[in-house]
């Protein structure tokens, strides 16, 4: 089952594969994670979009490295579920020059993500009036998925 969990890295999507019967002594060498809750459909929507945006932004980041004459090969940019924490994974150890470019690399990533249609929807919801009583659930029975993630919509319940 898919779960939202907190690890030493931050908030992540995880998958429970089997029941774990470790005691604290036996698991001392294992990565500690705390299950926050079961993953919801809205979480999966958001996670799918974050991964897609990460792939697009990763290509832009690799282009940035090439334009700056760096030979480092960026394999993946891994976002965490919070959408703000990034881990850059390189093939081998990054060169010494790479450290001076990490901030700029994060900026390239953020610009790519910020200019996406999904980011626009997260920022503004379904459009003018989204989440207001006048909009009443954004014209759908339970509000749109973006509003559900954003926590904006509250559809009126019929009595």
C-alpha positions in Angstrom: 0.0 0.0 0.0 1.2 3.5 -0.7 1.8 5.8 2.3 3.0 9.2 3.1 6.0 8.9 5.5 8.5 11.2 7.2 12.1 10.2 6.9 15.3 12.0 7.8 15.1 13.5 4.3 11.6 14.9 4.7 8.1 14.0 3.6 8.1 11.2 1.0 5.7 8.8 -0.7 6.6 5.2 0.3 5.3 1.8 -0.3 4.6 -0.8 2.4 5.5 -4.2 0.9 5.1 -6.4 4.0 4.4 -6.4 7.7 7.5 -5.5 9.7 8.2 -7.3 13.0 11.5 -5.7 13.9 12.3 -4.6 17.4 14.1 -1.4 18.0 17.4 -3.3 18.7 17.1 -5.3 15.5 16.2 -2.3 13.3 18.9 0.1 14.6 20.8 -0.1 11.3 17.7 0.4 9.1 16.4 3.7 7.8 13.9 5.1 10.2 10.6 6.3 8.7 7.3 7.2 10.3 4.1 6.6 8.4 2.1 9.8 8.5 -1.0 8.3 6.8 -2.2 6.3 3.8 -1.7 7.9 0.5 -4.9 9.5 -1.0 -5.8 9.8 -4.7 -4.9 13.5 -4.5 -1.5 12.6 -3.2 -1.0 10.3 -6.1 -2.0 13.0 -8.6 0.4 15.4 -7.0 3.2 12.9 -6.9 2.7 11.9 -10.6 2.9 15.6 -11.6 5.9 16.2 -9.4 7.8 13.3 -11.0 6.9 14.5 -14.5 7.9 18.0 -13.8 11.1 16.6 -12.3 12.0 14.8 -15.5 11.4 17.9 -17.6 13.4 20.1 -15.2 16.2 17.5 -15.0 16.7 17.8 -18.7 16.9 21.6 -18.3 19.4 21.2 -15.5 21.6 18.8 -17.6 21.6 21.4 -20.4 22.6 24.1 -17.9 25.6 21.9 -16.8 26.7 21.4 -20.5 26.3 25.1 -21.3 28.6 25.9 -18.3 31.2 23.4 -19.5 30.7 20.9 -16.6 31.3 17.2 -17.4 29.1 16.0 -14.5 26.3 13.8 -15.6 23.0 14.4 -13.8 21.1 11.2 -13.6 18.0 12.4 -11.8 16.6 15.3 -9.8 14.5 13.7 -7.1 11.8 15.9 -5.5 10.3 15.0 -2.2 6.6 15.1 -1.6 6.7 18.6 -0.2 7.6 19.9 -3.7 10.4 22.1 -2.2 13.1 19.6 -1.3 15.4 18.3 -4.1 18.1 15.8 -4.3 20.5 15.9 -7.3 21.8 12.5 -8.2 25.0 12.4 -10.3 26.8 9.6 -12.1 29.9 9.2 -9.9 31.2 12.0 -7.6 30.4 15.5 -8.8 33.5 17.6 -9.6 34.7 20.3 -7.2 33.3 23.0 -9.5 29.8 21.5 -9.2 29.4 22.8 -5.6 29.5 26.4 -6.8 26.7 25.7 -9.3 24.2 23.9 -7.0 22.3 27.0 -6.2 22.0 28.0 -9.8 21.0 24.4 -10.7 18.2 24.6 -8.2 17.1 27.9 -9.7 17.0 26.3 -13.2 14.9 23.5 -11.8 12.5 25.9 -10.0 12.0 28.1 -13.0 11.1 25.1 -15.2 8.6 23.8 -12.6 7.2 27.3 -11.9 6.4 27.9 -15.6 4.4 24.6 -15.9 0.6 24.5 -16.3 0.4 22.3 -13.2 2.1 24.9 -11.0 -0.3 27.6 -12.4 -3.2 25.4 -11.4 -1.8 24.8 -7.9 -1.3 28.5 -7.5 -4.7 29.7 -8.8 -6.9 26.6 -8.6 -9.7 26.4 -11.2 -9.7 30.1 -11.9 -11.3 33.3 -10.6 -13.3 32.7 -7.4 -11.8 29.3 -6.9 -12.5 28.1 -3.3 -15.1 30.9 -2.6 -18.7 30.2 -1.6 -19.8 31.8 -4.9 -17.8 29.3 -6.9 -19.4 26.5 -4.8 -17.1 23.5 -5.5 -15.8 24.9 -8.8 -18.7 23.6 -10.8 -18.1 20.0 -9.9 -19.7 17.6 -7.4 -16.7 17.5 -5.1 -14.5 20.2 -6.3 -11.7 19.7 -8.8 -8.6 17.5 -8.0 -6.3 20.6 -7.9 -8.6 22.3 -5.4 -8.7 19.2 -3.3 -4.9 19.2 -3.2 -4.8 22.9 -2.6 -7.6 22.7 0.1 -9.5 25.4 -1.6 -12.9 24.1 -2.7 -15.7 23.3 -0.4 -18.7 22.1 -2.4 -22.1 22.8 -1.1 -23.9 19.8 0.2 -27.5 19.4 -0.9 -30.0 18.9 1.9 
